[in-house]
Amino acid sequence: MRPRPPPHTFHPITRRLVLAACCLLLFVALLLPSAAAKSSLRPITDNEIREKKDACYTDIENGLWGFACRSSATEKENCVLRCLSPECYNLIYGGDPLEEGELDYIRSHEYKYCMHKLSLGESLEGVKGSFNYS
């Protein structure tokens, strides 16, 4: 039988460097989520809304939202609005979805305002009814 080689021991400086690198990685990993959260607190742009909306249309066309969402242009629009922001859809359209042929500019503005406030992490209180033109 062969004798076992002695266990490898690291030089004390190497051990310290490895420990320092691990601590640095842990520190960076802990900072990343908070940095990402701070940078995301900015208003959503029209381009971002358009990109998300296009992705929602694609999902609906691919059948991921079911047949009802493809049954008419208005149903598709209701599904797209729900896809973009379920919270804003429920607040603005939840009890009264768009109907065939309906163009509702006031609720459209309220919905966009809701998405804006949501992207900033602000309260949605007062969004519904904020664009009444009486």
C-alpha positions in Angstrom: 0.0 0.0 0.0 1.2 3.4 -0.9 1.5 6.1 1.8 -1.0 8.9 1.6 0.4 12.3 0.5 0.3 14.9 3.3 -2.8 17.2 3.1 -2.2 20.4 1.2 -2.0 23.4 3.4 -2.4 26.9 2.2 0.0 29.6 3.0 -1.5 32.0 5.6 -1.5 34.9 3.1 -3.4 32.8 0.5 -6.0 31.9 3.2 -6.4 35.6 4.0 -6.8 36.5 0.3 -9.4 33.8 -0.2 -11.3 34.9 2.9 -11.1 38.6 1.8 -12.4 37.7 -1.7 -15.3 35.7 -0.2 -16.2 38.6 2.1 -16.0 41.0 -0.8 -18.3 38.8 -3.0 -20.8 38.5 -0.1 -20.8 42.3 0.4 -21.4 43.0 -3.3 -24.1 40.3 -3.5 -25.9 42.0 -0.6 -25.6 45.5 -2.2 -26.9 44.5 -5.6 -30.6 44.0 -4.8 -30.8 47.4 -3.0 -29.0 49.1 -5.8 -31.4 47.5 -8.4 -34.4 48.5 -6.3 -33.2 52.1 -6.2 -32.6 52.4 -9.9 -36.0 50.9 -10.7 -37.8 53.7 -8.9 -38.2 55.9 -12.0 -41.2 56.5 -14.1 -41.9 54.0 -16.8 -41.3 55.3 -20.3 -43.6 55.2 -23.2 -41.1 53.0 -25.0 -41.1 50.5 -22.1 -44.9 50.4 -22.1 -44.9 49.9 -25.9 -42.4 47.0 -25.5 -44.4 45.4 -22.8 -47.6 45.8 -24.7 -46.0 44.2 -27.8 -44.9 41.2 -25.6 -48.5 40.9 -24.3 -49.9 41.0 -27.8 -47.5 38.2 -28.7 -48.5 36.1 -25.7 -52.1 36.5 -26.5 -51.6 35.7 -30.2 -49.7 32.5 -29.1 -52.8 31.5 -27.1 -51.2 31.9 -23.6 -54.2 33.9 -22.4 -56.8 31.5 -23.8 -59.4 31.7 -26.6 -61.5 34.5 -24.9 -58.6 36.9 -25.3 -58.6 36.3 -29.1 -62.3 36.3 -29.6 -62.5 40.0 -30.5 -60.3 43.1 -30.8 -61.9 44.5 -27.6 -61.4 41.4 -25.6 -57.8 41.3 -26.8 -57.4 44.9 -25.6 -58.8 44.1 -22.2 -56.4 41.1 -22.0 -53.5 43.3 -23.0 -54.3 45.9 -20.3 -54.6 43.1 -17.7 -51.2 41.7 -19.0 -49.5 45.1 -18.7 -50.6 45.7 -15.2 -53.1 43.6 -13.4 -53.2 46.0 -10.5 -54.0 49.0 -12.7 -56.5 47.1 -14.8 -58.4 46.0 -11.7 -58.4 49.6 -10.4 -59.4 51.3 -13.6 -61.3 48.7 -15.6 -62.0 45.8 -13.2 -65.7 46.3 -12.6 -66.4 47.7 -16.1 -64.2 46.3 -18.9 -64.1 47.9 -22.3 -67.0 47.0 -24.5 -67.2 46.5 -28.2 -66.4 49.7 -30.1 -65.9 51.7 -26.9 -63.1 54.3 -26.8 -62.6 55.6 -23.3 -60.0 58.3 -23.2 -60.5 59.2 -19.6 -59.9 55.7 -18.3 -57.0 55.3 -20.8 -55.3 58.3 -19.2 -56.1 57.0 -15.7 -54.6 53.7 -16.6 -51.4 55.2 -17.9 -51.2 57.5 -14.8 -51.6 54.4 -12.6 -48.7 52.6 -14.4 -46.6 55.7 -13.9 -47.3 55.9 -10.2 -46.9 52.1 -9.8 -43.4 52.3 -11.4 -42.4 55.0 -8.9 -43.7 52.9 -6.0 -46.3 55.5 -5.1 -49.8 55.0 -3.7 -52.5 54.4 -6.2 -55.0 56.3 -4.1 -56.8 59.0 -6.1 -55.8 57.6 -9.5 -59.3 56.5 -10.4 -61.3 59.6 -11.1 -58.3 61.9 -11.4 -59.1 62.7 -15.1 -62.8 63.4 -15.0 -63.6 66.1 -17.5 -67.0 67.3 -16.4 
